[in-house]
Amino acid sequence: MPKYHQIYLVLREQLHEGRFNAGMPGEIALMRQFGVARVTVRKALERLAAERLIRRTPGRGTMPLPQPPQVSTPADNEAADGERVGTWFEGLTAASSADVKVLSVRTVPCPPVVARALQIAAGSMVQKAQRVRLVREGPQSHITTYVPQVLAPFGRRQLARTPILVLMEDAGVQIGHATQSMSARLADAEVARHLGVAVGTALLAVQRLVFDRRGHPVQWLLGLYRPDRYELRVELARLGGVDAKVWVSKSPTAQLQ
């Protein structure tokens, strides 16, 4: 894949996540971030501009253009109770003897994309936590979570020892169910550095929205996993009549390679 196309894909994902609402980095900053020549950066930005994702104005910089909200289809693995939600991905730490490195814990204005998912006003204060999970072979995943500030008075030490959902339950939040989607995503410069991969490496992307028992969203999570250190296996069962039997998920399990 040409380098400019990798940069275009990474920037496009970041635009959809609402990272550049205050303006995109300049060409020189992007050159340093991706370690490429200026002509490569310009080609990627021209592609974004052609798709009306950004507007480039001489002397004023590059700004993202408003986009219609994306409609995502949740994966068919909604949990019937809080136990499955709390023991699948969050439970990987205990199941795989993984260590957790807390990169940052900050109270920030909620990005628009996440705010729509959490059903709160854009700019509302949320706790953003970024962590890296480490296994024997090295870094395995980069996890970003957003939790409404009122539900997340958690510190760095707590997050290093205990999964967020467990902390929320200890604080009185009754976890109900979750919707989850999976896709592929390219590593940007920050994630690539923490996971020890090259910029543009394909990662398994898991996006999850957790609800409490009243149906209110309480956590938004994005997990980026190295495919050489993580795989997802799902046990399937056939259901239905003779003429219309289908495969359905029974109990997903995550395994490390």
N, C-alpha and C positions, 0 to 999 in steps of 0.2 A: 504494500500500500504506500503510495507517495507520502512523503513527510507532511506536505501541506494539507493533504486530505486527513491525516491523523489529527493534526492541529485543528482543522475545521470541525471534525467530529467531537473532539474534546470541548471546544468552545461552544458548540451547539448544545451539548448536554448541559454545560454550565449556564447557558442562557435560559434554557427551559427550567432550570432549578431556581432562577431568579437571583443568581449571584452578582450580576452586574447592574443592578437597578440604579446605582449611583454613577454608572459609567464604566466602560471597559478599560483595561490597562492599555497604554500606548504601545506602539510598534516596538520600541526599544525594550520595554519591559517584557513583552511577549517573546522577543528574540532571546533575552536572557533566560526566561522561564523555560523555553523549549530547546534552547541551545541550537538555534538555526539562524540562517541568514535572513536579512530583511525582506528579500524578494519572496521567500517562503511564507513568512507571516502575512505579507500583503496578499498573496494568492489565496490564503485561507480566509482572510477578511473579505476579500472580493466575493468569495463564494457565499459567505454569510449575508453580505449586502444584497447579492443577486436574489437570495431567497427571502428578502425583506425581513430578516431577523435583526439587522442592525442598520443604523444610519451613520455614515461617516461625513463629518462636516469639518472642512479645513479651519484650523484655529480653535475649534471647540471640542475636538476629540470624537470618540465613537460611543454612541448610545444605543441601548437595545430598544427595539420597537415593540409595542404592546402585541401580545399574542393571545389568541383564543385559548381558554382553558383546555387542557388535555383531558380526555376521558380514558381512564384506565379500567381494565377488566380485572377484578380481583381473582386470585387463584382459588381453586376449588379445595381449600383446606381450612375453612373457618373452624376455629376451635369451639367445641360445645361448652367448655368451661375454661377457667383460668389456668388449669394445670397444664394442658397441652400448649397453650400460648407461652407459658413461662418456662417450659422444659425443652422446647425444640431448639431455637437458636440461642436464647440466653443460657440454656442449660449446657451448651457446648463447653463452656469454661470448666465446669466440673467434670463433664463426661470425658473430655479430652486432655485433662490436666494442663490446660492452657493458662498462660499468664496474661494479665491485662496491663497494658501501659496506657495510662490516661494522658492524652496529649493536651487537652484543654477542657475547661468547664467555665462557661461564660453565660451571663444573662444578656440576651440580645433581642432586638426587634425581630419578630417572626417574618421570614420571607413570605411573599404572597402565595407561592405554590404550597408551602407547608401550612400556611394559615387557612387556605381553603380546605385542606384535608382535615385539620384540627377543628374546623368550624369556628374560628376566632377571627377577629379583625386583623387585617394585615398591619404589622407594626406592633401588635401586642407583645408584651415581654414574655419570653420563653427561656428555659434553660437549654443551651446547646452544649452537648458533650461529645467529644471525639476521642475514640479509644482505638488502640491496636491490640489484637489478640496474637499472642506468640505461642508457637508450639516448638517442639524440640528442633525441628528443621529451620525455624526462623519465623518471621511475621507471616500470619495466615490471613488476617482480615482487618479491614478498616471500617469502623462502625461510627456512624453519626446519628445522634438522637436529638429530637426536640420534644420537650415536655413543658406544658404551661407552667409558668413560674410558681403559681400558687400550689402546684402539686409536686414541686421538685426542689426542696431545700437541701440538696445533696452536695457533699463536698468531695474533693479529689480522692481522699483516702477511702471513703465509703464506696465510690465507684470503682476503685481498684480492687476491692475485696468482694463486692456483692453485685449481682445483676440488678439493673435499674428496676425491672418489674418487681423483684423481691423487695427492694427498698420502698417502692410505691405501695405494695401490699402491706408492709409493716407500718406505713404511714396512714393506713386506713382506706386506700383505694381498692375497690373490689373489681378485679380484672375479670372481664367477661369474655369477649371473643376478639378475633383479629381477621383482617383481610390482608392478603399478601400477593405480590406479583414478583415474577423473576424475569430477568432479561440479561443481556450482555452490555457491558459498558467499558469504555476505554479509560485507562488510568491517566489522570492529569498529573502535573508535575508534583503537586503536594502528596497525593496518594502514592504515586510511583516511588517517591523517596521513602515513605514510611513502610511500604511493602517490599522494597528491594527489587523493583522491576523497572523496565524501561517505560518512558512516557509513551502512551498509545497501546500498551499491552492490554489485551482483552481480559476482563474480569467478570466473574459472576456477580450480578447486581441483584440484591434482594431488597425490595421495598415493602415495609409492613406498617400498617396502621392498627393500633390497639385501641379497643373500646372498653369502657367499664360496663358493669352489668345493667346500667340504665341506658346504654347505647350511646354514651358520649365519648368522643375520641379523647384519649389521654396521652398517647405517645405516637410519634412518627419516627420511623427508623429507616436508615439506608445502610445496608451492609455490602461492602465490596470485598469479594473473596478471591484469593489466588486459586486458579483452577488446578494447579499442580499440587496444592496442599489441602484441597477441600473438594468433596463431591457429595451430591445429594442422591440418595436412593429412596424410591417410593415403592411400597408394597401395593400391588394392584389386585383387585378381585373382579370377576365378571358378574354383572347383574343384568336382569331383564329377561324378556321372553326369548324363545328360540330364534325368532326372526330379528330381534333387536337387542342382542347382548352387547354391553359396553363395558369398558374397563373403567373402574373408579378407584380413587385412592383410599387406602385403608389407614395406614399409619406411616407418615414420612419419617425417615431416619437420616441423620447426617453422619457421614463418616469421613475420617481424615485419611489421606494417603501418606 
